[in-house]
Amino acid sequence: MTYKRLILSIAIIALLAPALYLLIATRLLREPALTELAIQSPPDAVEIDKNETEPSAVDLSGSSPRTVILQQESRGQTGSRLIEIFGRVVDQQQQPIEGVLITEERYFFNTRSDARGNYRILLDMPRHRAPALHFLRHGFSGKRVTPDKTQIQQKPVVEINLALDDNPDSVRLSGWVGNDAGVALEAVRVELTALETGNGDNFYLTVFTDAYGNFSLEGAGAGERYRLSVKPAPEYQGYQDNDFVVSPNPQQINIVLNSLKLVDIDGMILNPESAPIPNFELQVRNVTTGIHTRKIVSDASGFFSLKDFPLGAISLTSHLASSGAEYFKISGLTLSNDEYRNLVLIVDKGNHHLSGWVSDENGTGVAKAMVTMTAKLQDGSIEYFSYRSQSTDRAGRFAFSNVGGGEHQLSVYANGFDNHDLVHHFDVQSDEIQLSLSRQD
């Protein structure tokens, strides 16, 4: 019997072992591996008093002070930083003010205070810049506030609470911007700049139109003179009123921008010897509109392209700085329909070199004398102009490189000496001259 019981026990164990193995394996599969365990985030290092302010004025979900600090660290190598400013705006009776416009004067970030006077604004600014906020609302005197730089460097989350003084002469200007077809223009930049203010404070405000072309300007002073300007997209003529007087009961401002004809321009930048100038940059400005500017750069073969630029008179300029100053200007050009598809621009750059020596009557070199070199080329109504300047060294020497051929006007100015002018023609690729100055009587 004992032997039979032993055999039966072994059989039972053999039957139960697979079931036990399946049970244990199932439980193990249900348990997460160590690497899969959820890691709980630490609590925020800095907390905002919820009774002081709520982010209702602008959607900043997830932008807690802790988040801003972490984002700030990630931007350490980008040259920019995030600064979060929050607070409450009240009147002199400590009552909340709703609808206060809070705007950063350089980078145009803005928000408004809510019904409790609370606001919150998140600024993405260059690291070397400190924010300057304007607090503006009709019926109150505006305030300009600059947070303490040291405080911002230590913690990029700043609380600013302030009270505004009553001012019945402060009004709101409302307006609309559209084109000459009656279509509202969105995201058009509207600027209001004080020309003179009674209290001597500067006033500068920039806003943008909404999807319906509407805009509002808070805190303008009744009876004050401003410059009201609108800077639209390239296809529209700009608008500017340099003598805009604010009425005590202002009416709706409706601004209609005229459509502009745009053209595409292709061409080459050449020197006076008709050789292409590669990698040369020119700023193009539409003189007719007064506001449209663009940059063109020639490629390795001297070619450039300018797309969708308004018709009208234009000027082209270039400022270079090496051992001295260089300035080039092309004026007298007017863009019209299909006229400039292959435009040739002449710039006084080439392979010529001019060196020289400035001395007094006794042959002693004159240090720090200013030598200027200019050239003009007229082609019909188009004028090509170049300007270069250098100061002589201790021995009175100077040198101009990469100059185009042709005629150049030289002028020398030095303290205690009469001015000296002459015209220089390049006889060879590299010339050298001596200039003698006479002392003033």
C-alpha positions in Angstrom: 0.0 0.0 0.0 2.8 2.3 0.8 4.3 1.9 -2.6 0.9 2.6 -4.3 0.5 5.8 -2.2 3.9 7.0 -3.3 3.1 6.4 -6.9 -0.2 8.3 -6.5 1.5 11.3 -4.8 4.1 11.5 -7.6 1.3 11.5 -10.1 -0.6 14.2 -8.3 2.5 16.4 -8.1 3.2 15.9 -11.8 -0.4 17.0 -12.6 -0.3 20.1 -10.3 3.2 21.4 -11.3 2.2 22.8 -14.8 -0.8 24.6 -13.3 1.4 26.1 -10.5 3.9 27.2 -13.1 1.2 28.9 -15.2 -0.2 30.7 -12.2 3.3 32.0 -11.2 4.1 33.1 -14.7 0.8 34.9 -15.1 1.4 36.9 -11.9 4.9 37.8 -13.0 3.6 39.1 -16.3 1.1 41.3 -14.5 3.9 42.9 -12.4 5.7 45.8 -14.2 9.4 45.5 -14.8 11.7 47.8 -12.9 12.4 49.9 -15.9 8.6 50.3 -16.6 7.7 51.7 -13.2 6.2 55.2 -13.5 8.5 57.9 -12.1 6.7 60.5 -10.2 7.7 64.1 -11.0 8.9 66.1 -8.0 6.7 68.9 -6.8 7.2 72.3 -8.3 10.1 74.1 -6.8 8.3 77.4 -6.8 4.6 77.9 -6.4 2.3 80.9 -7.1 -0.2 81.9 -4.6 -3.5 80.9 -6.3 -5.3 83.7 -4.4 -3.1 86.3 -5.9 -3.5 85.7 -9.6 -5.0 83.2 -12.1 -3.8 82.7 -15.7 -7.2 83.7 -17.1 -5.9 86.7 -19.1 -3.9 84.5 -21.4 -3.7 80.7 -22.0 -0.5 79.6 -20.3 -1.4 76.0 -19.6 1.6 74.2 -18.3 3.6 77.4 -17.9 4.1 77.1 -14.1 7.2 78.8 -12.7 8.8 75.4 -12.5 8.1 74.9 -16.2 9.4 78.3 -17.1 12.6 77.6 -15.2 13.1 74.2 -17.0 12.4 75.9 -20.4 14.8 78.6 -19.5 17.5 76.0 -18.9 16.8 74.4 -22.3 17.2 77.8 -24.0 20.6 78.5 -22.5 22.4 77.9 -25.7 19.9 79.7 -28.0 20.5 83.3 -26.9 16.9 83.8 -25.7 15.1 83.3 -22.5 11.6 83.0 -21.2 10.4 85.5 -18.6 7.0 85.1 -16.9 5.5 88.1 -15.3 2.2 88.1 -13.4 0.3 90.3 -11.0 -2.7 92.4 -10.3 -3.7 95.9 -11.4 -6.0 98.0 -9.2 -7.1 101.6 -8.9 -6.4 104.0 -6.1 -9.3 102.5 -4.1 -7.7 99.1 -4.5 -10.5 97.9 -6.8 -9.5 95.6 -9.6 -9.2 97.1 -13.1 -10.4 94.9 -16.0 -9.1 95.2 -19.5 -5.8 96.8 -18.8 -3.5 96.3 -21.8 -0.1 95.0 -20.7 2.4 95.1 -23.6 6.2 94.8 -24.0 7.4 97.8 -25.9 10.0 96.2 -28.1 8.8 92.7 -28.9 5.0 93.3 -28.9 3.9 90.5 -26.5 0.7 91.6 -24.8 -2.2 90.5 -22.7 -5.1 92.0 -20.7 -6.1 91.9 -17.1 -9.3 89.9 -16.2 -12.3 90.9 -14.1 -10.3 90.5 -10.9 -7.4 92.7 -12.3 -5.2 89.6 -12.6 -2.8 89.2 -15.6 0.0 86.9 -16.7 2.3 87.3 -19.6 5.0 85.1 -21.0 7.9 86.8 -22.8 10.4 85.1 -25.1 13.2 87.7 -25.3 17.0 87.9 -26.1 19.1 87.3 -23.1 20.7 90.7 -23.2 17.3 92.5 -23.1 15.3 93.4 -20.0 11.6 93.7 -20.6 9.8 97.0 -20.4 6.1 96.7 -19.8 3.4 99.4 -20.4 0.2 99.2 -18.5 -2.5 101.1 -20.4 -6.2 101.6 -20.1 -8.7 104.4 -21.0 -9.7 106.4 -17.9 -6.3 105.8 -16.2 -2.8 107.2 -16.6 -0.5 104.6 -18.1 2.6 103.3 -16.4 5.9 102.0 -17.8 7.6 99.4 -15.6 11.0 97.8 -16.0 11.6 94.7 -13.7 14.9 94.6 -11.8 17.6 93.0 -14.0 19.1 91.2 -11.0 15.8 89.8 -10.0 15.2 88.4 -13.5 18.6 86.8 -13.7 18.0 85.0 -10.4 14.5 83.9 -11.2 12.7 84.3 -14.5 9.3 84.5 -12.8 8.4 88.0 -11.5 5.4 89.3 -9.7 4.4 92.9 -10.4 1.4 94.5 -8.7 0.6 98.1 -9.3 -2.1 100.8 -9.0 -3.1 103.2 -11.8 -4.2 106.8 -11.2 -7.5 108.0 -12.6 -7.2 110.1 -15.7 -10.4 111.1 -17.5 -8.3 112.5 -20.5 -7.1 109.0 -21.3 -9.2 107.4 -24.0 -9.4 104.3 -26.2 -9.0 104.5 -29.9 -10.8 101.9 -31.9 -10.3 101.3 -35.6 -10.4 99.1 -38.6 -7.9 98.4 -41.4 -9.0 97.0 -44.8 -7.9 97.2 -48.5 -9.4 99.2 -51.3 -11.6 96.2 -52.2 -13.3 96.4 -48.7 -11.6 93.3 -47.4 -10.5 93.4 -43.7 -6.7 92.9 -43.2 -5.5 90.7 -40.4 -2.2 90.9 -38.5 -1.5 94.5 -39.8 0.9 96.4 -37.5 -0.6 99.7 -36.1 1.7 102.1 -34.3 0.8 105.2 -32.2 3.8 107.4 -31.2 3.6 110.6 -29.2 5.0 113.7 -30.8 4.6 115.7 -27.7 2.9 115.0 -24.4 1.8 117.3 -21.6 3.7 115.5 -18.9 6.8 114.9 -20.9 6.4 111.1 -20.9 7.1 109.2 -24.1 4.2 107.1 -25.5 4.8 104.3 -28.0 2.2 101.6 -28.6 2.1 98.8 -31.2 -0.9 96.6 -31.8 -2.0 94.2 -34.5 -5.4 93.9 -36.2 -7.5 90.8 -35.5 -9.1 88.5 -38.0 -11.7 91.1 -38.8 -9.3 94.0 -39.3 -10.1 95.6 -35.9 -7.7 97.1 -33.5 -7.8 99.2 -30.3 -5.2 101.6 -28.8 -5.5 102.1 -25.0 -4.4 105.1 -22.9 -4.0 107.8 -25.6 -4.3 111.3 -24.2 -7.1 113.5 -25.4 -5.8 116.6 -27.1 -2.4 115.2 -27.5 -0.6 114.9 -30.9 0.6 111.6 -32.2 2.0 109.9 -35.3 -0.4 107.1 -36.4 1.1 104.7 -38.8 0.1 101.4 -40.4 2.7 98.9 -41.7 1.0 96.3 -43.9 2.2 93.4 -46.1 4.2 94.2 -49.2 1.2 94.2 -51.5 -0.3 97.3 -49.8 0.6 100.9 -49.6 1.4 102.0 -46.0 -0.4 104.7 -44.1 1.0 107.5 -41.9 -0.6 110.5 -40.2 2.1 112.7 -38.7 -0.4 115.1 -37.0 -3.0 112.9 -35.5 -4.8 114.7 -32.7 -6.8 112.6 -30.2 -10.4 113.8 -29.6 -12.0 113.6 -26.1 -14.7 111.5 -27.8 -12.9 109.7 -30.5 -14.8 108.2 -33.4 -14.0 104.9 -35.1 -10.9 105.1 -37.3 -11.2 103.5 -40.7 -8.0 103.1 -42.6 -8.1 101.9 -46.2 -4.8 100.7 -47.8 -4.4 100.8 -51.5 -3.2 97.7 -53.3 0.2 97.8 -54.9 1.4 96.2 -58.1 4.2 93.8 -57.5 7.0 92.8 -59.9 9.7 90.2 -60.0 13.2 91.4 -60.8 16.3 89.5 -61.9 19.7 90.9 -62.7 23.4 91.1 -62.0 25.7 93.2 -59.8 28.8 94.2 -61.8 31.8 96.4 -61.2 32.7 99.3 -63.6 34.7 96.9 -65.7 31.6 94.7 -66.2 32.9 91.9 -64.1 30.4 90.2 -61.8 30.6 90.9 -58.0 29.8 87.7 -56.1 28.2 87.6 -52.6 27.4 91.3 -52.5 24.5 92.6 -50.4 22.3 95.5 -51.1 19.3 96.9 -49.2 16.4 97.8 -51.5 14.1 100.5 -50.4 10.9 101.6 -52.2 11.0 105.4 -52.0 7.5 105.8 -53.3 5.8 103.8 -50.5 8.4 104.8 -47.9 8.1 101.6 -45.9 8.9 98.6 -48.1 12.5 97.4 -47.8 14.2 94.1 -48.9 17.7 92.6 -49.0 19.2 91.1 -52.2 22.5 89.2 -52.3 24.3 88.2 -55.5 25.4 84.6 -55.9 28.8 83.3 -56.9 28.2 84.5 -60.5 26.9 88.0 -59.5 23.2 87.1 -60.2 20.4 88.2 -57.9 16.6 87.9 -57.7 14.0 90.0 -56.1 10.4 88.7 -56.0 7.1 90.5 -55.3 8.4 94.0 -54.8 6.2 97.0 -55.2 6.4 99.3 -58.2 7.8 102.8 -57.8 11.0 104.6 -57.3 13.7 102.6 -55.4 17.1 103.2 -53.9 19.8 100.6 -53.2 22.4 101.0 -50.5 25.2 98.9 -48.9 27.2 99.7 -45.8 30.5 97.8 -45.3 33.1 98.1 -42.6 36.7 96.9 -42.8 39.6 99.1 -41.9 37.5 102.1 -42.8 33.9 102.9 -43.9 32.5 101.9 -47.3 29.1 103.1 -48.6 27.5 102.4 -51.9 24.2 103.9 -53.3 22.2 103.5 -56.5 19.4 106.0 -57.0 17.1 107.2 -59.8 15.7 103.8 -60.5 11.9 103.4 -61.0 10.3 100.0 -61.3 7.4 99.7 -63.7 5.5 96.8 -65.3 7.7 94.3 -67.0 10.5 96.9 -67.4 13.2 95.4 -65.2 13.5 91.7 -65.9 17.3 91.8 -66.4 18.5 94.7 -64.3 22.2 95.6 -64.2 23.5 97.3 -61.1 27.0 98.9 -61.1 29.0 98.9 -57.8 32.4 100.6 -57.5 34.2 97.4 -56.4 37.1 95.9 -58.4 40.8 94.9 -58.3 42.4 98.4 -58.1 44.4 99.5 -55.1 45.4 103.0 -54.0 47.9 103.7 -51.2 49.3 107.0 -50.1 51.0 109.2 -47.7 49.8 112.4 -46.1 52.5 114.9 -44.9 52.9 118.5 -43.9 55.0 121.1 -45.7 58.1 119.8 -44.1 57.5 116.2 -45.2 56.4 114.9 -41.7 53.6 112.4 -41.8 50.3 113.6 -40.5 48.6 111.0 -38.3 44.8 110.7 -37.9 44.1 112.6 -41.1 40.8 111.6 -42.6 41.0 110.6 -46.3 37.8 110.1 -48.2 37.4 108.7 -51.7 34.2 109.1 -53.7 33.1 108.2 -57.2 30.0 109.0 -59.3 28.7 107.4 -62.4 25.7 108.7 -64.2 23.7 106.6 -66.6 20.6 108.6 -67.7 18.5 109.1 -64.6 20.4 106.5 -62.6 23.3 107.5 -60.4 25.9 105.1 -59.0 27.7 106.5 -56.0 30.5 105.2 -53.8 32.1 106.5 -50.6 35.2 105.3 -48.7 37.0 106.7 -45.8 40.1 106.0 -43.7 42.3 107.6 -41.1 46.0 107.7 -41.6 48.3 105.8 -39.3 51.1 107.2 -37.2 53.3 107.6 -40.2 50.5 109.3 -42.2 49.9 106.3 -44.5 46.5 105.0 -45.8 45.4 102.4 -48.4 42.2 101.6 -50.2 41.7 98.1 -51.7 39.1 96.5 -54.0 38.4 99.8 -55.8 36.7 100.0 -59.2 38.6 101.7 -62.0 37.7 105.1 -63.3 37.8 108.6 -61.8 37.7 109.2 -58.1 37.6 112.3 -55.9 39.9 112.4 -52.9 39.6 114.7 -50.0 41.9 115.0 -46.9 40.9 116.6 -43.6 43.2 117.1 -40.7 43.0 119.3 -37.6 45.1 122.4 -38.0 45.5 122.0 -41.8 43.6 123.3 -44.9 41.5 120.7 -46.6 43.1 119.2 -49.7 41.1 117.9 -52.7 42.2 116.2 -55.9 40.9 113.9 -58.7 42.6 110.6 -59.2 42.6 108.4 -62.3 44.0 104.9 -62.1 46.9 104.6 -64.5 47.7 101.1 -63.4 46.0 98.5 -61.2 48.0 99.6 -58.1 48.8 103.3 -57.6 50.5 105.2 -54.9 50.3 109.0 -54.2 51.7 111.6 -51.9 49.5 114.4 -50.5 50.9 117.5 -48.8 48.8 119.6 -46.5 49.3 123.3 -45.7 48.9 124.5 -42.1 46.1 126.9 -41.5 47.1 130.5 -40.8 
